[in-house]
């Protein structure tokens, strides 16, 4: 019963979160301009044409009525039709998902093992030169703006050396009804720089978290007991220290992965990566309200789902979570 109550509480929180997000997003996108002027030809359109377009889009109604219509359509799974692309808004967002998903997955596959490895080694060698290098490098990586990091990667990896392309997704290969860059050699070269731009700050964050957890666990009695029994440092580190620091690491990896999916706007825009983030920026500039709302709602659902998955995964990693439940 306690587990069911907790699940219902989380579900109600998720619904309230999605409702608040939709209200804020709806009011925000409706306050920045009139999309009709991006649809009709202002130079040749008459006042009658503008009025007819406004009525056709339902923009002549009060904003509270427009929001009510939007919520009613969302309940039925309909986010409307894009003003610019003339296709269902949700279908357009989903069509951009593979590009963002593979970029986020590659970035996290780079960030997680490197960050955990650096953190474990730095924590085990606390106070040494290697530990100080990791700490200072992580502070620098977390401090630099994402747009500056992306431009420096383009400058070093594309302009000065010519090793990697400066933008675009490159060649793709179809799999499961979607196009994937990672399946082609040209696509892999295109994904290296944007993936690094997303991975470097996350390497620093994971490394700092792993380091602090390692220092804490290494000072506990059971670790000293393992050392007294003659277990090797590697065995202690991998079999005892790493499992005990895994819960906060999994939490931050899950949240950061959601952040990559949702907020890779700067990286996708600079590298011209055709994902959800770039679609959101383009839609805001064009005042394509259905696409903006579909994107924000989709991102919010991803965040809620990832948080729920992380909570469930905690129970797998830590038996104390299952017992308390």
Secondary structure, 3 states (H helix, E strand, C coil): CHHHHHHHHHHHHHHHHHHHHHHHHHHHHCCCCCCHHHHCCCCCCCHHHHHHHHHHCCCCCCHHHHHHHHHHHHHCCCCCECCCCCCEHHHHHHHHHHHHHHHHHHHHHHHHHHHHHHHHHHHHCCCCHHHHHHHHHHHHHHHCCHHHHHHHHHHHHHHHCCCCCCCCCCCCEEECCEEEHHHCHHHHHHHHHHHHHHHHHHHHHHHHHHHHHHHHHHCCHHHHHHHHCCCCHHHHHHHHHHHHHHHHHHHHHHHHHHHHHHHCHHHHHHCCCCCHHHHHHHHHHHCCHHHHHHHHHHHHHHHHHHHHHHHHHHHHHCHHHHHHC
